[in-house]
Amino acid sequence: MSLTKILTLCAAMGFILGSMSPAAAWDGVDAETGATVEIGKGNLVRSGQKIEVYDSDAGQYRDVEVQSIQRSGGSVEVEVYDNDSGEYRTFEMEE
């Protein structure tokens, strides 16, 4: 392989890797209140896992435990137990 081809390939790979964005937060709404919620990157959203969620209605981060996850139409329903309020909540997250 010629030096020109190698340099072209390296430049193309650098462009592709540079244009990739890291995993972003997962946005959604509380099904009951309509408040926006955000699950930050780095949270493993699986049944039984504890995750941190930003609740715009409360204006703070909340610790919740994932109870179930189900696809519903064009969204994903995440049922959680909110340790701070002692309530079960359902989030409709963008797919």
C-alpha positions in Angstrom: 0.0 0.0 0.0 1.4 3.4 -0.9 2.1 6.1 1.6 -0.6 8.3 -0.1 -3.3 5.6 0.4 -2.2 5.1 4.1 -2.4 8.8 4.8 -5.8 9.1 3.1 -7.1 6.2 5.1 -5.7 7.6 8.4 -7.3 11.0 7.6 -10.7 9.4 6.8 -10.6 7.4 10.0 -9.7 10.5 12.1 -12.6 12.3 10.6 -15.0 9.5 11.3 -13.8 9.0 14.9 -13.7 12.7 15.5 -17.3 13.2 14.4 -18.7 10.5 16.7 -20.3 11.9 19.8 -20.1 10.1 23.2 -23.3 8.5 24.5 -25.7 11.3 25.6 -28.3 11.4 28.3 -31.6 9.7 27.8 -34.6 12.2 27.8 -38.2 11.4 28.7 -41.2 12.5 30.7 -42.9 11.3 33.9 -46.1 9.7 32.6 -48.2 11.0 35.6 -46.9 14.6 36.0 -45.6 15.3 32.5 -42.3 16.6 34.0 -39.2 16.1 32.0 -36.7 13.6 33.3 -33.2 12.7 32.2 -31.2 9.6 32.8 -27.6 10.6 32.5 -25.0 8.6 30.6 -23.2 6.0 32.6 -26.4 4.7 34.2 -27.1 1.0 33.5 -30.9 0.9 33.0 -31.8 -2.7 33.8 -34.3 -4.2 36.2 -33.0 -4.2 39.7 -30.4 -1.5 39.1 -30.2 1.8 41.0 -29.8 4.8 38.8 -29.7 8.6 39.1 -32.4 10.6 37.3 -32.7 14.4 37.0 -36.3 15.4 37.7 -37.1 18.8 36.3 -40.2 19.1 38.4 -38.3 18.7 41.6 -35.3 20.5 40.2 -32.9 17.9 41.5 -31.4 14.5 41.0 -33.3 11.5 42.4 -32.1 8.0 43.2 -34.5 5.4 41.8 -34.5 1.6 41.4 -35.5 0.2 38.0 -38.5 -2.1 38.4 -39.3 -2.9 34.7 -38.6 -1.8 31.1 -41.0 -2.2 28.2 -41.2 -0.9 24.7 -44.4 0.9 23.9 -44.9 2.3 20.5 -42.2 4.8 19.8 -41.0 5.0 23.4 -39.7 2.9 26.2 -41.6 2.8 29.5 -39.3 2.6 32.5 -41.0 1.9 35.8 -39.0 2.9 38.8 -39.2 3.1 42.6 -38.3 6.6 43.7 -36.3 6.1 46.9 -36.6 9.8 47.8 -40.4 10.1 47.5 -41.2 6.5 48.3 -43.4 6.2 45.2 -43.5 4.1 42.0 -43.1 6.2 38.9 -43.3 5.5 35.1 -41.0 7.3 32.7 -41.8 7.4 29.0 -38.3 7.7 27.5 -37.5 8.6 23.8 -36.5 5.6 21.8 
